[in-house]
Amino acid sequence: MSLYPLASTTWDDSEIKAIQDVLATGMYTMGPLVQQFEERFANDVGSRYAVMVNSGSSANLLAVAALFFCSENPLKPGDEVIVPAVSWATTYYPLHQYGLKLKFVDIDLNTLNYDLSALADAITDQTRLVMCVNLLGNPNDFAAIKKLLQGKNVRLLEDNCESLGAVFEGKQAGTYGVMGTFSTFFSHHMSTMEGGLIVTDDEEFYHLLLSLRSHGWTRHLPKHNKVTGIKSDDPFEESFKFVLPGYNVRPSEINAAIGIEQLKKLPMMIEKRRQNAAYFQQQLGEHSDFLIQQEIGESSWFGFSLVIRPDSSLKRGEVVQRLSDNNIECRPIVAGNFTKNEVIKWFDYEIHGALPNAERIDAFGLFVGNHHFDIKAQIDTLRDVLSPTVIHR
């Protein structure tokens, strides 16, 4: 086992019991526990509605789809969406799959979120959507972004899959856009095995998401809804009535049962991550060879980034090897500069200006894990392994 792993389980006997309780019922598909988890999750993050799905990637897919099927000002193929140049693949894929034109904008080398001056310059009359990605637990500066979008026909959508529990100006990240997406994958702040959620305050988006999640049918819509108007009272008639080109991305009752238990622990787990982060900042914040992520608002610290400073002679391969030799797991910072991935050839896209910071992260960035328990000893090891007197020897 790694001395300093990238991720660790957040489960204990309560999650195992929750699984066993579901198994004992003989009913495992999406049902009342999913609804209960959604209601509790929405309440905890401060949103009106939450819809659970089978992954954060599916959450992004449904959120994008809902923007195409809404009654007012829907997106259409060819519309321009601004995206950060550094994120995970499934931030971008639904946008491409629905025929949008992606405009890649550079990120800030210190915060790892949007370079706000580059974002301001990228927004034009052609822009219809800005995708905000809160990277590695760090919320964007939503006050500044809201000002940039004020009076413009541009919606804001949040990919908050890495940043559950992050807060900006007293409000949870993931609740600033028309919709926000979350992931509850194993390595994230809380884990339902596999899973994701979309939150929104808009009733029409909520109803669209309910239908899109389950084949695009009407079965899970309320009688009075924003998709079909009024639903028939005949359950037989409504059982297989399809109104949207949807998906089957439903979660199971097991996923939801685990999520209910995880929510009870979440405040403690976020607090411990923040305590670890404070110690990490203290130990490596002034390192002569590395930049670490600068917090915007209150980060929930998914992990700890290390970007080799431009004036350092270190090469990333040397650092990765040294960490590996000392049983410290690390990864690239998400997907680095995504425009360098071969898959980009299938996209309709443009790059706004240059991407020097995304390039720097792509070639010289990495991150190590954070956990929901005290890891001061592991951070001490990391500090010693990366000590300038040791690493330049």
Beta strands, then each sheet from edge to edge (+ up, - down):
strand 1: 49-53
strand 2: 80-84
strand 3: 101-105
strand 4: 127-133
strand 5: 155-159
strand 6: 167-168
strand 7: 171-172
strand 8: 179-183
strand 9: 196-200
strand 10: 224-225
strand 11: 229-230
strand 12: 290-291
strand 13: 303-308
strand 14: 349-351
strand 15: 365-369
sheet 1: 1+ 9- 8+ 5+ 4+ 2+ 3+ 14+
sheet 2: 6+ 7-
sheet 3: 10+ 11-
sheet 4: 12+ 13- 15+
end
